[in-house]
Every structure is written in structure tokens, then in C-alpha cells.
Amino acid sequence: MSLKDRLHNTKQVERKEEQQQVQYYQNSEIASKIDSLGVIDTFLADDELNSIYVNGAKDIYIERNGKIHKSTSSFRDNVQLINVIKKYAQNIGYKIDEKNPYIKFNHKLGINVSATLPPLSSCAVMFVKCYKDKHASFQLLQEEQSISKEIALILEVIATLRTNIIIAGERNTLKTTVLSALSKNLPSNNRGVILDYKSEIKNDVSNFSNFDFSNLSDKKEELDILNSILISNPDRIFINDCDDETLGFIDEKVISGLKGVVLTIEAKSPKEAFEKIAFGILKNNPKLDYNLACLLAYKIAELVIFVKKDELNKRVISSISQINIDMNDNYSIRDIFRYNQAEHKSCGFIPDFFEETKLNSLPINSNIFDKDYKHTYYKSAKNEVLYEQSKKVNLEILKKFKKDLSIQEEEKQEEKEPSAEELMIKAQEKFEELKQNAQNNQESLDDVVLDLEQEAIQQEDNGNI
């Protein structure tokens, strides 16, 4: 087929798609069909789906349960992929084209979609982050062995208290899930507010108000709305992934006495989470001393829930800790529970909120905080064997890691540079060896000379005869 024919066919396809686009606004049946992300829709029903990455028409990567593999499905070509992105963006009131090549929007199923078109990228690129709200319950977290039954009980109790909590962890862990699960356990006589910056959570219960700030670009307007929300004094405020400036604004309100705040922060450790909070405080108060900002950061939270992925890529609550600040303003993080060797373990520390649970007659016994307490897990028929295998594999991985580490240490010990004393000894040995060789060579030379002298004398005697 000639270039002219290919161009003619391409124009026909584009003209046909333009006609469909006109019908799309006029015909609700066609609109319902166009309201789609193409072949990606086939993956959205998967409960274990984490994300989808489309790098051009032919390369679609699927992340399920934290593991990534390439899909055999694909779009027909890059033109089809671009039109899918454009049509869906139009349907929800957005525009994406060559002049505006990047867009981020929210799918009706509760997933985040971001897309990039040429010339910003070499081909059409789309990233879909999936969030299944039905997973946001302590019961399902128990079934997945992400938490023990005891930790589930503690979290349910914490949800009834006005404790300020930070949920920290890296991407695609359990931050949003734990936040949503806590919101679902709020007592019905309490008023809750959700401030969502990622369009991932929503609570439709009558005692909740939901605010989606993901598409609000005016920072002053956002902070004005936040201020009016906080003035209304809700019992619980759930904040999902706000930026540093908003974080600093919330911190100031908490320091001033605001209670019942639960917020998520992306961080590799609890310490890094507090450093981010301190940075937010400094951003709003540039003249503030850094050490004072750190102290204020630790003062805004009473509990820290840290989430991560274990050796088998399973998402777990890694630790629940309490922030302690003494009379001299020295702060520390005391672990209440910790995940270690495929199990949650108590650290022998009774948290301050336990007294409040006793006053409210909540069902917690102090023995679950003892170091020798054995945590229990939900074991259905289908996952009991998997749990034991997971635990065994985790322990084997840990043993192998320790063994490899010891081998590496031995190799380093063998490869390390000799000390000055060892070098002196080796030099002395080498000198003695050379000296001995020289002596042996001298003795050999003396023997040769002696032999030559005797041979000369013998020849002289023979001559005289």
C-alpha cells in the first residue's frame, strides 16, 4: 500500500471517529459504550488489582498483589489509545490534546487515572491506580494476615477515641486502607470529615462529610475551606495525602488544640514522616528554628501506624508506636507492637490510651501488651496452609540473609588489608629468605672456585711430570 493510500485510510478513520464523537453527545446508548478505558476495563473487576501501566498501545503492565507482569492484551494501535484517553477525558469535562498533553482524572469506579500524550511523551502513556474500598476493613486485613486479631481489636478501639494518629508508609502499602477502615469504625453518634487529596476514599454514612481536594488548584481557597471545616469542630478528621503546605497548616491547628486528626504521610520510616511534618511547619514559618519545628512535629501525634511490604511483598502493619515527650522536651518513639519474622509481637509497653479504654469500658486486657503474649491470626480453610507456608518461607529468607551476611563478613575479613605489624613480619621473612638464598649462592660459588683451583693445580702437576 502506497503512502498516499495509507494517509487516505487514516483520514477516513479519523473522520469516522469524529462522527462517533458527535453521536456520543446525542445518543446515551453510544455514550455508555464510549464511557470506557478500552481493554483496561477487563482488568478493573479484579479484586487483587493494584495498578495498570500502559506504555503505548502494545505494552500494558498489570500489578496484582504487588507483583508486576506484562499483559497479553493490547490496544489496536496508538491512535486508538489516544482516542480512548481523549473521549473519556471529554466525558468527565476535561480536555487533553497536543497543547495540553498531560491530565489526571478520576474514574467512576474509584480509581485514579493519569495520562500523557505526545509531544510530552514519545507515545501515549496512561497510569491507572486502583483502590478497592471494600478491602478497607479490619476483618479483611485479618484474612490477608496483614494484622493479627489483637491489632484489629486495638485499631477498632482507637477509632472510637479522639487520638491524633499518623499513618506512614511507602506507596502501595496500606496507608489509605487503614485510614478508610478507621473511618468506617467511627461511632454513629460522632461526626466525621474526610479530606481526600487523591480521590481514593469516601464514606457515604450520614454522619460523614466528604471533601475532594484532588483537583483544587487555588491554595488560598483550599486553606479557607479547610479553616471553615475545622472551625465546625468535627469529632474525627481523616486527611488522605495532603501536600507540605497543607500539612503545615493542619499541624498549626493541632498544636493549637485540634483533636481527632488522622492523616497519611508517604515515608520510608516513622522518623522520615516526622521530618516531613517539620518541613511543612518550616514552610509556613521560615524563621522558626529547625529543632523547635521537629519538636512541634512530634507533638502533633500521639500514635504512629507504620505500614510496609514484607519479604514476600505482602502488605502489613509493621508497627504501632506511641510518641513520648518528657518534661525536658526530649521526644522518643516507643513501639507498642512490631512485625518481626512473619509475626506481630508485643513490645511490653502499655500505651497511654489504655487508661482511656478502661474508663470507657472497652474490651481490652493489658496482657496483650506483654512481651511473651502470642498473637493470633484469622485462619480460614483456604489460607491456613498459605499462612504457615508464608511464615516458613519468611523464616528461611531470614536465615539465608543472615548466612549470606556472615559469609560476606568472612570474605571481607579475608580480603582486608594487612596491618603494619603483619607487613613488617612478612618483610622480615622475605629478607631472611633472600639472605639464605644469597648464602647458598655464595657457598656454591666458593665450591666452584675451589674446584677450579684444584683443577689448575692438577694440570700444573701433570705439566711438571
C-alpha positions in Angstrom: 0.0 0.0 0.0 1.4 3.4 -1.0 1.9 6.3 1.4 -1.0 8.2 -0.3 -3.4 5.2 0.3 -2.3 4.9 4.0 -2.9 8.6 4.5 -6.3 8.4 2.9 -7.3 5.4 5.1 -6.0 7.3 8.2 -8.1 10.3 7.3 -11.2 8.1 6.9 -10.6 6.5 10.3 -10.3 9.9 11.9 -13.4 11.2 10.1 -15.4 8.2 11.3 -14.2 8.7 14.9 -15.1 12.4 14.7 -18.6 11.3 13.6 -18.8 8.9 16.5 -17.7 11.7 18.8 -20.7 13.8 17.7 -23.1 10.9 18.2 -21.6 10.4 21.6 -23.2 13.7 22.8 -26.5 12.9 21.2 -27.1 9.2 21.9 -27.0 7.9 25.5 -26.5 4.3 24.4 -23.4 5.2 22.5 -22.2 7.4 25.3 -22.4 4.5 27.7 -20.2 2.4 25.4 -17.7 5.3 24.9 -17.5 5.8 28.7 -14.7 3.3 28.9 -11.0 2.8 29.1 -10.9 0.2 26.4 -9.2 -3.1 27.1 -8.3 -1.8 30.5 -11.9 -2.3 31.6 -11.4 -6.0 31.6 -8.9 -5.8 34.4 -10.9 -3.5 36.7 -13.1 -6.2 38.0 -10.1 -8.0 39.5 -10.2 -7.5 43.3 -6.5 -8.1 43.6 -5.5 -5.4 41.1 -3.2 -2.7 42.3 -2.3 -0.7 39.2 -2.1 -0.7 35.4 0.6 0.9 33.4 0.1 1.5 29.6 3.3 2.4 27.8 2.0 2.7 24.3 -0.6 0.6 22.6 1.1 -2.8 22.8 2.8 -2.6 26.3 0.3 -3.0 29.2 1.7 -3.9 32.6 -0.5 -5.2 35.4 0.3 -5.1 39.1 -1.6 -7.7 41.2 -0.8 -8.2 44.9 2.4 -6.2 44.5 3.7 -8.3 41.6 4.1 -6.9 38.0 3.6 -8.8 34.8 3.0 -7.9 31.2 -0.5 -8.4 29.8 -1.2 -10.2 26.6 -4.0 -7.7 25.8 -3.3 -4.6 23.9 -4.9 -1.7 22.0 -5.1 -1.9 18.2 -2.6 1.0 17.8 -1.5 4.3 19.3 -4.4 6.2 17.6 -7.0 4.0 19.4 -5.2 4.5 22.7 -5.1 8.3 22.2 -8.8 8.4 21.3 -9.8 6.3 24.3 -8.0 8.8 26.6 -9.4 11.8 24.8 -13.0 10.5 24.8 -13.0 9.6 28.4 -11.5 12.9 29.4 -14.2 14.7 27.4 -16.9 12.7 29.1 -15.9 13.9 32.6 -15.3 17.5 31.5 -11.6 17.5 30.8 -9.5 18.2 27.7 -6.3 16.6 26.6 -4.5 17.3 23.3 -1.2 18.3 21.9 -1.4 21.7 23.6 -2.4 20.2 26.9 -0.7 16.8 26.8 -1.0 15.8 30.5 -4.1 15.2 32.5 -5.1 13.5 35.8 -8.7 12.5 36.4 -10.9 10.1 38.4 -12.7 7.1 37.0 -16.2 6.5 38.2 -15.1 3.1 39.7 -13.0 4.9 42.3 -9.6 4.7 40.6 -7.1 7.4 39.7 -6.1 7.8 36.0 -3.2 9.9 34.7 -2.3 10.2 31.0 0.3 11.8 28.8 0.2 12.3 25.1 2.9 13.3 22.5 4.9 15.5 22.2 5.4 15.4 26.0 6.0 11.7 25.7 7.1 9.5 22.8 3.8 7.7 22.8 0.5 7.7 24.6 1.1 6.7 28.3 -1.6 6.0 30.9 -1.3 5.0 34.6 -4.3 3.7 36.5 -4.0 3.3 40.3 -6.8 1.1 41.7 -8.3 1.5 45.1 -10.9 -1.1 46.2 -12.7 0.4 49.1 -14.2 -2.9 50.1 -10.8 -4.0 51.2 -10.8 -1.2 53.8 -12.0 -3.3 56.8 -10.2 -4.8 59.7 -11.8 -8.1 59.0 -10.4 -8.4 55.5 -7.0 -7.2 56.8 -7.1 -10.1 59.2 -8.0 -12.6 56.5 -5.0 -11.4 54.5 -2.7 -11.7 57.6 -1.9 -8.0 57.4 -2.8 -7.7 61.1 -3.4 -10.0 64.0 -6.7 -10.3 65.8 -5.3 -8.3 68.7 -4.2 -5.5 66.5 -7.6 -5.4 64.8 -9.1 -5.0 68.2 -6.7 -2.2 69.1 -7.5 -0.4 65.9 -11.2 -0.7 66.4 -10.8 0.8 69.9 -8.5 3.6 68.6 -11.3 4.5 66.1 -13.6 5.4 69.0 -11.1 7.7 70.7 -10.1 11.3 69.7 -6.4 10.3 69.4 -4.2 12.2 66.8 -2.8 9.5 64.5 -0.2 9.4 61.7 -0.3 6.6 59.2 3.1 6.4 57.5 4.5 4.2 54.8 5.7 4.0 51.2 3.5 3.9 48.1 1.1 1.0 47.5 1.2 -0.2 51.1 -1.8 0.1 53.5 -1.9 3.8 54.3 -5.2 4.6 52.6 -6.8 1.3 53.5 -6.1 1.7 57.2 -7.3 5.3 57.1 -10.6 4.2 55.4 -11.1 1.3 57.8 -10.6 3.6 60.8 -13.3 5.9 59.3 -15.7 3.1 59.0 -15.4 2.3 62.7 -16.3 5.8 63.8 -19.3 5.6 66.3 -22.6 6.6 64.7 -23.1 9.5 67.2 -19.8 11.1 66.1 -19.4 13.5 63.2 -16.6 12.6 60.7 -14.9 14.6 57.9 -12.8 13.1 55.1 -10.4 15.5 53.3 -9.1 13.5 50.3 -6.3 14.7 48.0 -6.2 11.5 45.9 -9.9 10.8 45.3 -9.4 7.4 46.9 -11.8 7.2 49.8 -15.4 8.2 50.6 -17.7 7.4 53.4 -21.4 7.6 52.5 -22.7 7.2 56.0 -24.9 10.0 57.2 -22.6 11.2 59.9 -19.8 11.9 57.4 -18.9 14.8 55.1 -16.6 14.1 52.2 -14.4 16.8 50.6 -12.3 16.0 47.4 -9.4 18.4 47.1 -7.6 16.5 44.3 -8.5 18.9 41.6 -8.4 22.2 43.6 -5.5 24.3 42.3 -6.1 27.5 44.3 -4.2 27.0 47.6 -5.7 30.0 49.3 -9.2 28.8 48.5 -8.3 25.3 49.8 -7.0 26.7 53.1 -10.1 28.9 53.5 -12.3 25.9 53.1 -10.2 23.8 55.5 -10.3 26.6 58.1 -14.1 26.7 57.9 -14.3 22.9 58.2 -12.1 22.8 61.2 -13.9 25.6 62.9 -17.1 23.4 62.8 -15.2 21.1 65.3 -15.9 17.6 63.9 -15.2 14.6 66.1 -12.8 13.0 63.6 -10.9 14.4 60.6 -9.4 11.9 58.1 -6.8 13.5 55.8 -5.5 11.5 52.8 -2.1 12.5 51.4 -2.1 16.3 51.5 1.0 18.4 50.4 3.6 20.0 52.7 1.9 23.4 52.9 -1.5 21.9 53.9 0.3 19.6 56.3 1.9 22.6 58.0 -1.5 24.3 58.2 -3.0 21.3 59.8 -0.1 21.0 62.2 -0.6 24.5 63.5 -4.3 23.7 64.2 -3.3 20.5 66.0 -0.7 22.3 68.1 -3.4 24.9 69.0 -5.5 22.0 70.4 -7.3 20.3 67.5 -8.1 16.7 68.4 -9.2 13.6 66.4 -6.9 14.1 63.4 -5.9 11.0 61.4 -3.6 11.6 58.4 -1.5 9.7 55.9 2.1 10.6 55.0 4.3 8.9 52.4 7.6 8.0 54.2 10.1 5.1 54.5 10.1 5.3 58.3 8.3 7.0 61.1 11.3 9.3 61.6 11.1 10.4 58.0 7.3 11.1 58.4 8.1 13.5 61.3 10.8 15.1 59.2 8.2 15.8 56.5 5.9 17.3 59.1 8.7 19.5 60.4 9.4 20.6 56.9 5.7 21.6 56.5 5.9 23.6 59.7 9.1 25.4 58.5 7.5 26.1 55.1 4.7 28.1 56.8 7.1 29.6 59.4 10.5 30.1 57.7 12.0 32.0 60.7 11.3 29.1 63.1 14.3 27.1 64.5 14.6 23.6 62.9 14.9 21.8 66.3 11.8 23.6 67.5 10.0 22.6 64.3 11.0 18.9 64.9 9.7 19.2 68.5 6.4 20.6 67.3 6.1 17.8 64.6 6.4 15.2 67.3 3.8 17.0 69.5 1.1 16.8 66.8 0.7 13.0 67.0 0.0 10.6 69.8 0.2 7.4 67.8 2.1 6.3 64.6 0.9 3.4 62.5 3.7 2.4 60.1 2.9 0.1 57.1 5.2 -1.7 54.7 5.6 -4.8 52.5 7.3 -7.8 54.0 9.8 -10.2 52.3 7.0 -11.8 50.3 5.6 -8.5 49.2 2.7 -8.8 51.5 1.3 -5.6 52.9 1.4 -5.5 56.7 1.2 -3.1 59.6 4.8 -3.0 60.6 4.5 -1.2 63.9 2.1 0.8 66.1 4.0 3.3 68.3 3.4 6.0 70.8 5.1 9.4 70.8 6.6 10.2 74.2 7.8 13.8 75.2 9.2 14.3 78.6 9.4 17.5 80.8 12.7 18.5 79.1 11.1 18.3 75.6 13.0 15.1 74.8 11.0 13.0 72.4 11.1 9.3 71.5 9.0 6.7 69.6 8.0 3.7 71.8 6.8 0.6 69.9 3.6 -1.0 71.2 3.5 -3.7 68.5 6.1 -4.7 65.9 6.1 -7.1 62.9 9.1 -9.4 63.1 9.8 -12.8 61.4 6.4 -13.1 59.8 4.5 -12.4 63.1 3.3 -9.4 65.1 4.8 -9.2 68.6 4.0 -7.1 71.6 6.9 -4.9 72.9 6.0 -4.9 76.6 4.9 -1.3 76.6 1.4 -0.3 77.8 0.2 2.8 75.9 -1.4 5.9 77.4 -4.7 5.3 75.6 -5.2 2.1 77.6 -6.4 4.1 80.6 -9.0 5.8 78.4 -10.2 2.4 77.2 -10.7 1.3 80.8 -12.7 4.5 81.6 -14.9 3.8 78.6 -15.2 0.0 79.4 -13.8 -1.0 76.1 -12.8 -4.7 75.7 -9.0 -4.7 76.0 -6.9 -6.6 78.5 -3.5 -5.4 79.5 -1.9 -8.8 78.9 -1.9 -8.3 75.1 0.9 -5.8 75.6 3.2 -8.3 77.4 6.3 -9.4 75.5 5.5 -13.1 75.8 2.0 -12.7 74.5 1.3 -14.8 71.4 -0.7 -13.0 68.7 -3.5 -14.9 66.9 -4.5 -14.8 63.3 -7.6 -15.4 61.3 -7.1 -18.7 59.6 -9.8 -19.8 57.1 -9.6 -23.2 55.4 -8.2 -21.7 52.3 -5.5 -19.5 53.8 -4.3 -21.5 56.8 -1.9 -23.5 54.8 -0.8 -20.4 52.9 -0.1 -18.6 56.2 2.1 -21.5 57.5 3.9 -21.6 54.2 4.4 -17.8 54.2 5.8 -17.9 57.8 8.1 -20.8 56.9 9.4 -19.0 53.7 9.9 -15.8 55.6 12.0 -17.6 58.2 14.0 -19.3 55.5 14.6 -16.0 53.8 15.8 -14.5 57.1 18.1 -17.4 57.8 19.6 -17.2 54.3 20.0 -13.5 54.6 21.9 -14.0 57.9 24.0 -16.8 56.4 24.9 -14.6 53.3 25.7 -11.8 55.6 28.1 -13.9 57.7 29.8 -15.2 54.5 30.2 -11.6 53.3 31.8 -10.6 56.6 34.2 -13.6 56.4 35.2 -12.7 52.9 35.7 -9.1 54.0 37.8 -10.3 56.8 40.0 -12.4 54.4 40.2 -9.5 51.9 41.1 -6.8 54.4 44.5 -5.1 54.1 47.2 -6.4 56.4 48.3 -4.2 59.4 51.7 -2.6 59.6 52.9 -5.2 62.0 51.9 -8.0 59.6 53.7 -6.2 56.8 56.9 -6.0 58.9 56.8 -9.7 59.7 56.3 -10.6 56.0 59.2 -8.2 55.1 61.4 -9.8 57.7 60.5 -13.3 56.4 61.3 -12.2 52.8 64.6 -10.7 53.9 65.6 -13.9 55.7 64.7 -15.9 52.6 66.7 -13.7 50.4 69.7 -13.8 52.8 69.5 -17.6 52.9 69.4 -17.7 49.1 72.5 -15.4 49.0 74.4 -17.6 51.4 73.5 -20.7 49.4 74.7 -18.9 46.2 78.0 -17.8 47.9 78.6 -21.4 49.1 78.0 -22.7 45.6 80.4 -20.0 44.2 83.1 -21.0 46.7 82.8 -24.6 45.7 83.2 -23.7 42.1 86.3 -21.6 42.8 87.8 -24.4 44.9 87.2 -26.9 42.1 88.8 -24.7 39.6 91.9 -24.2 41.8 92.3 -27.9 42.3 91.9 -28.5 38.6 94.6 -25.9 37.9 97.0 -27.4 40.4 96.3 -30.8 38.9 97.1 -29.5 35.4 100.4 -27.9 36.7 101.5 -31.1 38.3 100.8 -33.0 35.1 102.9 -30.5 33.2 105.9 -30.9 35.5 105.8 -34.6 35.1 
